[in-house]
Amino acid sequence: ATMELAGQIARMHPFALRQAKRAVNQTLDVQGFYAAVQSVFDTHQTGHGNALSVDGYPVLMQLEGMKDKLRRQ
């Protein structure tokens, strides 16, 4: 079903797809989607700051180790 949908989308005219995407994005903006995302991101960043101040280290302190482990798999 997913590949069938992907095939249908691939056959659509690129300009029509851009217009549809633009319409959806504008509708989301009118509904406050952008403001909601910005608000949540602010809360997310505040959480990182809190982790640093409480624990003394960034939340992602082991990120490089995780990346290395994934590369070796």
MARZAVO-691668 format. One record per atom (N, C-alpha, C): atom name; residue number from 1; x, y, z. Coordinates in pm, 1 decimal. Layout:
REM residues N
<r atom="CA" nr="NUM" xx="X" yy="Y" zz="Z"/>
...
***
This chain:
REM residues 73
<r atom="N" nr="1" xx="82.5" yy="-120.1" zz="0.0"/>
<r atom="CA" nr="1" xx="0.0" yy="0.0" zz="0.0"/>
<r atom="C" nr="1" xx="86.8" yy="126.5" zz="0.0"/>
<r atom="N" nr="2" xx="196.7" yy="122.8" zz="74.5"/>
<r atom="CA" nr="2" xx="284.0" yy="239.7" zz="81.3"/>
<r atom="C" nr="2" xx="351.3" yy="266.1" zz="-52.5"/>
<r atom="N" nr="3" xx="401.8" yy="159.9" zz="-114.6"/>
<r atom="CA" nr="3" xx="468.8" yy="176.3" zz="-243.7"/>
<r atom="C" nr="3" xx="369.6" yy="218.2" zz="-352.0"/>
<r atom="N" nr="4" xx="246.6" yy="169.9" zz="-342.4"/>
<r atom="CA" nr="4" xx="143.7" yy="209.3" zz="-438.7"/>
<r atom="C" nr="4" xx="115.3" yy="359.2" zz="-426.5"/>
<r atom="N" nr="5" xx="102.6" yy="406.4" zz="-303.6"/>
<r atom="CA" nr="5" xx="80.8" yy="549.5" zz="-281.0"/>
<r atom="C" nr="5" xx="200.6" yy="630.1" zz="-330.2"/>
<r atom="N" nr="6" xx="321.5" yy="582.1" zz="-301.7"/>
<r atom="CA" nr="6" xx="442.2" yy="651.8" zz="-347.9"/>
<r atom="C" nr="6" xx="444.0" yy="660.8" zz="-500.2"/>
<r atom="N" nr="7" xx="401.9" yy="554.7" zz="-566.8"/>
<r atom="CA" nr="7" xx="396.4" yy="555.5" zz="-712.7"/>
<r atom="C" nr="7" xx="296.3" yy="656.7" zz="-765.8"/>
<r atom="N" nr="8" xx="181.1" yy="665.0" zz="-700.5"/>
<r atom="CA" nr="8" xx="79.7" yy="763.0" zz="-741.1"/>
<r atom="C" nr="8" xx="133.3" yy="905.0" zz="-726.0"/>
<r atom="N" nr="9" xx="198.4" yy="930.2" zz="-614.8"/>
<r atom="CA" nr="9" xx="253.7" yy="1064.1" zz="-590.2"/>
<r atom="C" nr="9" xx="362.8" yy="1095.8" zz="-691.9"/>
<r atom="N" nr="10" xx="446.7" yy="997.4" zz="-722.8"/>
<r atom="CA" nr="10" xx="556.2" yy="1018.2" zz="-818.5"/>
<r atom="C" nr="10" xx="505.1" yy="1053.5" zz="-958.0"/>
<r atom="N" nr="11" xx="385.9" yy="1007.0" zz="-991.2"/>
<r atom="CA" nr="11" xx="329.9" yy="1035.2" zz="-1123.6"/>
<r atom="C" nr="11" xx="257.7" yy="1170.1" zz="-1130.0"/>
<r atom="N" nr="12" xx="240.1" yy="1235.3" zz="-1016.8"/>
<r atom="CA" nr="12" xx="169.6" yy="1364.2" zz="-1015.3"/>
<r atom="C" nr="12" xx="259.6" yy="1475.2" zz="-1067.3"/>
<r atom="N" nr="13" xx="197.7" yy="1578.6" zz="-1117.8"/>
<r atom="CA" nr="13" xx="271.9" yy="1693.3" zz="-1171.0"/>
<r atom="C" nr="13" xx="340.8" yy="1766.6" zz="-1054.9"/>
<r atom="N" nr="14" xx="471.2" yy="1795.9" zz="-1066.4"/>
<r atom="CA" nr="14" xx="544.4" yy="1861.0" zz="-957.4"/>
<r atom="C" nr="14" xx="482.9" yy="1993.6" zz="-911.6"/>
<r atom="N" nr="15" xx="433.7" yy="2073.1" zz="-1006.6"/>
<r atom="CA" nr="15" xx="374.5" yy="2201.5" zz="-968.1"/>
<r atom="C" nr="15" xx="248.9" yy="2179.4" zz="-883.6"/>
<r atom="N" nr="16" xx="167.6" yy="2081.6" zz="-921.2"/>
<r atom="CA" nr="16" xx="46.4" yy="2051.8" zz="-844.7"/>
<r atom="C" nr="16" xx="81.3" yy="2006.7" zz="-703.3"/>
<r atom="N" nr="17" xx="186.6" yy="1926.6" zz="-690.1"/>
<r atom="CA" nr="17" xx="229.9" yy="1882.6" zz="-557.2"/>
<r atom="C" nr="17" xx="277.1" yy="2000.4" zz="-472.5"/>
<r atom="N" nr="18" xx="352.9" yy="2091.8" zz="-534.3"/>
<r atom="CA" nr="18" xx="399.4" yy="2210.3" zz="-460.7"/>
<r atom="C" nr="18" xx="281.8" yy="2294.9" zz="-413.8"/>
<r atom="N" nr="19" xx="182.1" yy="2310.0" zz="-500.2"/>
<r atom="CA" nr="19" xx="64.1" yy="2389.1" zz="-464.0"/>
<r atom="C" nr="19" xx="-13.2" yy="2322.7" zz="-350.0"/>
<r atom="N" nr="20" xx="-26.9" yy="2191.4" zz="-355.8"/>
<r atom="CA" nr="20" xx="-97.7" yy="2119.9" zz="-249.0"/>
<r atom="C" nr="20" xx="-22.6" yy="2132.7" zz="-117.0"/>
<r atom="N" nr="21" xx="109.5" yy="2118.4" zz="-122.4"/>
<r atom="CA" nr="21" xx="191.2" yy="2132.1" zz="-1.5"/>
<r atom="C" nr="21" xx="179.1" yy="2272.9" zz="55.3"/>
<r atom="N" nr="22" xx="181.4" yy="2370.0" zz="-31.8"/>
<r atom="CA" nr="22" xx="168.1" yy="2509.3" zz="11.9"/>
<r atom="C" nr="22" xx="32.5" yy="2532.1" zz="79.6"/>
<r atom="N" nr="23" xx="-72.9" yy="2476.9" zz="22.1"/>
<r atom="CA" nr="23" xx="-206.6" yy="2492.0" zz="80.0"/>
<r atom="C" nr="23" xx="-214.2" yy="2428.6" zz="218.6"/>
<r atom="N" nr="24" xx="-156.6" yy="2309.1" zz="231.9"/>
<r atom="CA" nr="24" xx="-157.1" yy="2242.1" zz="362.2"/>
<r atom="C" nr="24" xx="-77.3" yy="2323.1" zz="463.8"/>
<r atom="N" nr="25" xx="42.5" yy="2369.0" zz="424.8"/>
<r atom="CA" nr="25" xx="125.6" yy="2446.8" zz="516.9"/>
<r atom="C" nr="25" xx="58.2" yy="2576.9" zz="558.4"/>
<r atom="N" nr="26" xx="-8.0" yy="2644.1" zz="465.4"/>
<r atom="CA" nr="26" xx="-77.9" yy="2767.8" zz="499.4"/>
<r atom="C" nr="26" xx="-192.7" yy="2740.6" zz="596.2"/>
<r atom="N" nr="27" xx="-263.8" yy="2631.8" zz="575.0"/>
<r atom="CA" nr="27" xx="-372.9" yy="2595.6" zz="665.9"/>
<r atom="C" nr="27" xx="-319.1" yy="2568.8" zz="806.0"/>
<r atom="N" nr="28" xx="-208.4" yy="2495.7" zz="814.5"/>
<r atom="CA" nr="28" xx="-148.0" yy="2468.7" zz="945.0"/>
<r atom="C" nr="28" xx="-102.9" yy="2597.8" zz="1012.2"/>
<r atom="N" nr="29" xx="-46.0" yy="2690.1" zz="935.4"/>
<r atom="CA" nr="29" xx="-3.6" yy="2818.5" zz="991.2"/>
<r atom="C" nr="29" xx="-121.9" yy="2897.0" zz="1046.1"/>
<r atom="N" nr="30" xx="-232.6" yy="2899.3" zz="972.4"/>
<r atom="CA" nr="30" xx="-352.6" yy="2970.3" zz="1017.5"/>
<r atom="C" nr="30" xx="-404.0" yy="2909.9" zz="1148.4"/>
<r atom="N" nr="31" xx="-387.5" yy="2779.1" zz="1164.1"/>
<r atom="CA" nr="31" xx="-433.4" yy="2710.9" zz="1284.7"/>
<r atom="C" nr="31" xx="-335.3" yy="2724.8" zz="1400.9"/>
<r atom="N" nr="32" xx="-222.8" yy="2790.6" zz="1377.0"/>
<r atom="CA" nr="32" xx="-126.7" yy="2813.0" zz="1484.6"/>
<r atom="C" nr="32" xx="-18.2" yy="2708.1" zz="1496.6"/>
<r atom="N" nr="33" xx="1.3" yy="2627.1" zz="1394.4"/>
<r atom="CA" nr="33" xx="100.2" yy="2520.0" zz="1401.0"/>
<r atom="C" nr="33" xx="241.2" yy="2573.3" zz="1425.1"/>
<r atom="N" nr="34" xx="280.3" yy="2676.4" zz="1350.3"/>
<r atom="CA" nr="34" xx="415.9" yy="2730.9" zz="1364.0"/>
<r atom="C" nr="34" xx="439.7" yy="2781.0" zz="1506.3"/>
<r atom="N" nr="35" xx="343.3" yy="2855.2" zz="1560.1"/>
<r atom="CA" nr="35" xx="357.1" yy="2907.4" zz="1696.5"/>
<r atom="C" nr="35" xx="366.8" yy="2793.1" zz="1797.3"/>
<r atom="N" nr="36" xx="289.2" yy="2686.7" zz="1775.4"/>
<r atom="CA" nr="36" xx="293.5" yy="2572.2" zz="1866.0"/>
<r atom="C" nr="36" xx="429.7" yy="2504.1" zz="1861.8"/>
<r atom="N" nr="37" xx="484.7" yy="2486.2" zz="1742.4"/>
<r atom="CA" nr="37" xx="616.2" yy="2422.8" zz="1729.3"/>
<r atom="C" nr="37" xx="723.3" yy="2507.8" zz="1797.4"/>
<r atom="N" nr="38" xx="718.1" yy="2638.6" zz="1777.1"/>
<r atom="CA" nr="38" xx="815.5" yy="2727.3" zz="1840.6"/>
<r atom="C" nr="38" xx="803.7" yy="2722.5" zz="1992.3"/>
<r atom="N" nr="39" xx="682.7" yy="2717.0" zz="2043.0"/>
<r atom="CA" nr="39" xx="660.1" yy="2710.9" zz="2186.7"/>
<r atom="C" nr="39" xx="716.7" yy="2582.1" zz="2245.8"/>
<r atom="N" nr="40" xx="691.5" yy="2471.0" zz="2179.3"/>
<r atom="CA" nr="40" xx="741.4" yy="2342.5" zz="2227.4"/>
<r atom="C" nr="40" xx="893.4" yy="2338.4" zz="2220.7"/>
<r atom="N" nr="41" xx="951.4" yy="2394.9" zz="2115.6"/>
<r atom="CA" nr="41" xx="1096.9" yy="2395.7" zz="2104.0"/>
<r atom="C" nr="41" xx="1158.6" yy="2475.4" zz="2218.5"/>
<r atom="N" nr="42" xx="1095.5" yy="2586.4" zz="2255.3"/>
<r atom="CA" nr="42" xx="1143.0" yy="2666.3" zz="2367.8"/>
<r atom="C" nr="42" xx="1142.8" yy="2582.3" zz="2495.6"/>
<r atom="N" nr="43" xx="1035.2" yy="2508.1" zz="2518.0"/>
<r atom="CA" nr="43" xx="1026.6" yy="2420.8" zz="2635.2"/>
<r atom="C" nr="43" xx="1133.6" yy="2312.4" zz="2628.8"/>
<r atom="N" nr="44" xx="1154.7" yy="2256.0" zz="2511.8"/>
<r atom="CA" nr="44" xx="1256.2" yy="2152.3" zz="2491.7"/>
<r atom="C" nr="44" xx="1395.6" yy="2204.9" zz="2527.9"/>
<r atom="N" nr="45" xx="1428.8" yy="2323.4" zz="2478.0"/>
<r atom="CA" nr="45" xx="1559.6" yy="2382.2" zz="2505.7"/>
<r atom="C" nr="45" xx="1575.8" yy="2414.7" zz="2654.1"/>
<r atom="N" nr="46" xx="1468.3" yy="2459.7" zz="2717.5"/>
<r atom="CA" nr="46" xx="1473.1" yy="2487.6" zz="2861.2"/>
<r atom="C" nr="46" xx="1504.8" yy="2359.4" zz="2938.0"/>
<r atom="N" nr="47" xx="1451.1" yy="2246.7" zz="2891.7"/>
<r atom="CA" nr="47" xx="1480.8" yy="2118.1" zz="2954.6"/>
<r atom="C" nr="47" xx="1628.3" yy="2083.5" zz="2945.8"/>
<r atom="N" nr="48" xx="1690.3" yy="2110.5" zz="2831.6"/>
<r atom="CA" nr="48" xx="1834.4" yy="2086.2" zz="2818.6"/>
<r atom="C" nr="48" xx="1912.2" yy="2174.7" zz="2915.0"/>
<r atom="N" nr="49" xx="1872.4" yy="2300.9" zz="2924.7"/>
<r atom="CA" nr="49" xx="1939.7" yy="2392.0" zz="3017.6"/>
<r atom="C" nr="49" xx="1925.7" yy="2346.2" zz="3161.2"/>
<r atom="N" nr="50" xx="1808.9" yy="2295.8" zz="3196.3"/>
<r atom="CA" nr="50" xx="1786.8" yy="2246.9" zz="3331.7"/>
<r atom="C" nr="50" xx="1874.5" yy="2125.6" zz="3360.2"/>
<r atom="N" nr="51" xx="1883.6" yy="2034.1" zz="3264.8"/>
<r atom="CA" nr="51" xx="1967.3" yy="1915.5" zz="3283.6"/>
<r atom="C" nr="51" xx="2112.7" yy="1955.3" zz="3306.5"/>
<r atom="N" nr="52" xx="2158.1" yy="2054.8" zz="3233.1"/>
<r atom="CA" nr="52" xx="2295.9" yy="2101.1" zz="3249.5"/>
<r atom="C" nr="52" xx="2316.6" yy="2162.7" zz="3387.4"/>
<r atom="N" nr="53" xx="2221.8" yy="2243.9" zz="3432.4"/>
<r atom="CA" nr="53" xx="2238.7" yy="2310.9" zz="3561.5"/>
<r atom="C" nr="53" xx="2220.7" yy="2215.3" zz="3679.3"/>
<r atom="N" nr="54" xx="2133.3" yy="2116.0" zz="3666.4"/>
<r atom="CA" nr="54" xx="2108.2" yy="2022.5" zz="3776.7"/>
<r atom="C" nr="54" xx="2215.8" yy="1915.2" zz="3784.0"/>
<r atom="N" nr="55" xx="2247.6" yy="1854.4" zz="3669.7"/>
<r atom="CA" nr="55" xx="2341.1" yy="1742.0" zz="3667.4"/>
<r atom="C" nr="55" xx="2484.3" yy="1782.5" zz="3635.4"/>
<r atom="N" nr="56" xx="2501.7" yy="1902.6" zz="3582.4"/>
<r atom="CA" nr="56" xx="2635.3" yy="1949.8" zz="3551.5"/>
<r atom="C" nr="56" xx="2689.1" yy="1903.3" zz="3417.0"/>
<r atom="N" nr="57" xx="2606.0" yy="1839.5" zz="3337.8"/>
<r atom="CA" nr="57" xx="2651.1" yy="1797.5" zz="3205.7"/>
<r atom="C" nr="57" xx="2533.1" yy="1798.7" zz="3108.6"/>
<r atom="N" nr="58" xx="2560.8" yy="1813.4" zz="2980.2"/>
<r atom="CA" nr="58" xx="2452.4" yy="1814.6" zz="2881.4"/>
<r atom="C" nr="58" xx="2381.0" yy="1679.8" zz="2874.2"/>
<r atom="N" nr="59" xx="2255.8" yy="1683.0" zz="2835.3"/>
<r atom="CA" nr="59" xx="2176.2" yy="1561.2" zz="2822.4"/>
<r atom="C" nr="59" xx="2239.3" yy="1465.7" zz="2722.0"/>
<r atom="N" nr="60" xx="2295.8" yy="1519.5" zz="2615.9"/>
<r atom="CA" nr="60" xx="2351.6" yy="1435.2" zz="2510.3"/>
<r atom="C" nr="60" xx="2500.6" yy="1409.3" zz="2529.3"/>
<r atom="N" nr="61" xx="2544.7" yy="1399.0" zz="2653.0"/>
<r atom="CA" nr="61" xx="2687.3" yy="1383.3" zz="2677.0"/>
<r atom="C" nr="61" xx="2743.4" yy="1254.8" zz="2617.7"/>
<r atom="N" nr="62" xx="2662.1" yy="1152.0" zz="2600.8"/>
<r atom="CA" nr="62" xx="2710.5" yy="1025.8" zz="2545.5"/>
<r atom="C" nr="62" xx="2677.0" yy="1011.5" zz="2397.6"/>
<r atom="N" nr="63" xx="2642.1" yy="1120.9" zz="2332.8"/>
<r atom="CA" nr="63" xx="2600.8" yy="1115.5" zz="2192.8"/>
<r atom="C" nr="63" xx="2710.6" yy="1060.2" zz="2103.1"/>
<r atom="N" nr="64" xx="2833.2" yy="1104.3" zz="2119.9"/>
<r atom="CA" nr="64" xx="2942.0" yy="1056.1" zz="2033.8"/>
<r atom="C" nr="64" xx="2963.0" yy="906.0" zz="2050.4"/>
<r atom="N" nr="65" xx="2954.1" yy="857.5" zz="2173.4"/>
<r atom="CA" nr="65" xx="2966.3" yy="713.7" zz="2196.4"/>
<r atom="C" nr="65" xx="2856.7" yy="635.3" zz="2127.2"/>
<r atom="N" nr="66" xx="2734.9" yy="689.5" zz="2130.0"/>
<r atom="CA" nr="66" xx="2623.2" yy="623.9" zz="2061.8"/>
<r atom="C" nr="66" xx="2645.8" yy="622.4" zz="1911.3"/>
<r atom="N" nr="67" xx="2695.3" yy="734.4" zz="1858.2"/>
<r atom="CA" nr="67" xx="2721.4" yy="741.1" zz="1714.3"/>
<r atom="C" nr="67" xx="2827.4" yy="639.1" zz="1674.1"/>
<r atom="N" nr="68" xx="2934.6" yy="628.7" zz="1753.1"/>
<r atom="CA" nr="68" xx="3041.1" yy="533.0" zz="1722.9"/>
<r atom="C" nr="68" xx="2988.1" yy="389.9" zz="1724.4"/>
<r atom="N" nr="69" xx="2906.6" yy="358.8" zz="1824.2"/>
<r atom="CA" nr="69" xx="2851.6" yy="223.8" zz="1834.6"/>
<r atom="C" nr="69" xx="2764.0" yy="191.8" zz="1713.6"/>
<r atom="N" nr="70" xx="2684.3" yy="287.5" zz="1670.4"/>
<r atom="CA" nr="70" xx="2598.6" yy="265.3" zz="1554.1"/>
<r atom="C" nr="70" xx="2680.2" yy="246.9" zz="1426.8"/>
<r atom="N" nr="71" xx="2790.7" yy="320.2" zz="1414.9"/>
<r atom="CA" nr="71" xx="2876.2" yy="306.7" zz="1296.2"/>
<r atom="C" nr="71" xx="2938.1" yy="167.1" zz="1288.4"/>
<r atom="N" nr="72" xx="2968.8" yy="109.2" zz="1404.0"/>
<r atom="CA" nr="72" xx="3033.6" yy="-21.8" zz="1408.0"/>
<r atom="C" nr="72" xx="2936.9" yy="-136.1" zz="1380.1"/>
<r atom="N" nr="73" xx="2807.9" yy="-110.1" zz="1387.1"/>
<r atom="CA" nr="73" xx="2709.2" yy="-217.4" zz="1366.1"/>
<r atom="C" nr="73" xx="2696.0" yy="-252.3" zz="1220.7"/>
***
